[in-house]
């Protein structure tokens, strides 16, 4: 799987470009401190702090208990399970609203036909 496909898969979880970069770095290279992440990704520390907070909220990154904190990524295999769950929920929601959407579509197309 190419890096681009992995990034697109991670975006299903609502991750930003910086978030995906931080996650990939941590998952691939292991624990890092904020300063190290900022240096490797060439981003201001404030952007990395915000990203780490968001990643911790999604539970795919956690902080060590020792100071200075090191951040650790959930293994990609587990993140894939989360992505699959999100996709399943989206499919179920779409299936549940199928009739409503089709009815709305019919209504729109019928109005267009009436105008003709």
C-alpha positions in Angstrom: 0.0 0.0 0.0 1.4 3.4 -0.9 1.9 6.1 1.6 -0.8 8.2 -0.2 -3.4 5.4 0.3 -2.5 5.1 4.0 -2.9 8.8 4.4 -6.3 8.8 2.6 -7.4 5.9 4.9 -6.4 7.8 8.0 -8.3 10.8 6.8 -11.5 8.7 7.2 -11.0 9.2 10.9 -11.1 13.0 10.4 -7.3 13.5 10.6 -5.7 16.6 9.1 -2.6 16.5 7.0 -0.5 17.4 10.1 -2.3 14.7 12.1 -1.5 12.0 9.5 2.1 13.1 9.3 2.4 12.9 13.1 0.7 9.5 13.3 2.8 8.0 10.5 6.0 9.3 12.1 5.1 7.8 15.5 3.8 4.5 14.1 6.8 4.0 11.9 9.7 5.3 14.0 8.4 4.9 17.5 7.9 7.3 20.4 9.0 10.9 20.0 8.9 14.1 22.1 7.1 17.2 20.8 10.3 18.9 19.9 11.5 15.9 17.8 8.2 15.7 16.0 8.2 19.4 15.2 11.8 19.2 13.9 11.2 16.1 11.7 8.0 17.4 10.2 9.2 21.0 10.0 6.2 22.3 11.9 5.9 24.8 14.7 5.5 23.2 18.1 2.1 24.7 18.6 0.8 22.9 15.5 2.2 19.6 16.8 0.7 20.2 20.3 -2.7 20.7 18.7 -2.3 17.7 16.5 -1.2 15.5 19.4 -4.2 16.6 21.4 -6.5 15.7 18.5 -4.8 12.4 18.0 -5.1 11.6 21.7 -8.9 12.4 21.5 -9.2 9.8 18.7 -7.3 7.4 20.9 -4.7 6.5 18.3 -1.9 8.3 20.1 -1.1 8.4 23.8 1.4 10.2 26.0 3.9 8.5 28.3 3.5 9.2 32.0 7.0 10.5 32.4 8.0 14.1 31.7 9.1 15.1 29.2 6.3 13.3 27.5 6.9 11.0 24.6 4.0 10.2 22.3 3.3 6.7 21.2 1.1 5.6 18.3 -1.5 2.8 18.3 -0.3 0.1 15.9 -1.5 0.6 12.4 -3.3 -2.8 12.4 -5.5 -1.5 15.3 -6.1 1.8 13.5 -7.3 -0.2 10.4 -9.9 -1.8 12.6 -11.1 1.7 13.6 -11.2 2.8 10.0 -13.2 -0.3 9.1 -15.7 0.4 11.9 -16.1 4.0 10.7 -16.7 2.9 7.2 -19.3 0.3 8.4 -21.1 2.9 10.4 -21.1 5.2 7.3 -22.5 2.4 5.1 -25.2 1.6 7.7 -26.2 5.2 8.0 -26.4 5.5 4.2 -28.5 2.3 4.0 -30.8 3.6 6.7 -31.4 6.8 4.8 -31.6 5.2 1.3 -35.4 5.5 1.0 -35.4 9.0 2.2 -32.7 10.0 -0.2 -34.4 8.2 -3.1 -37.7 10.0 -2.3 -35.9 13.3 -2.2 -34.3 12.5 -5.5 -37.6 11.6 -7.1 -39.1 14.8 -5.8 -36.3 16.9 -7.4 -36.5 15.2 -10.7 -40.3 15.3 -10.9 -40.2 19.1 -10.3 -37.7 19.4 -13.1 -39.9 17.4 -15.4 -42.9 19.5 -14.5 -41.0 22.7 -15.5 -40.3 21.3 -18.9 
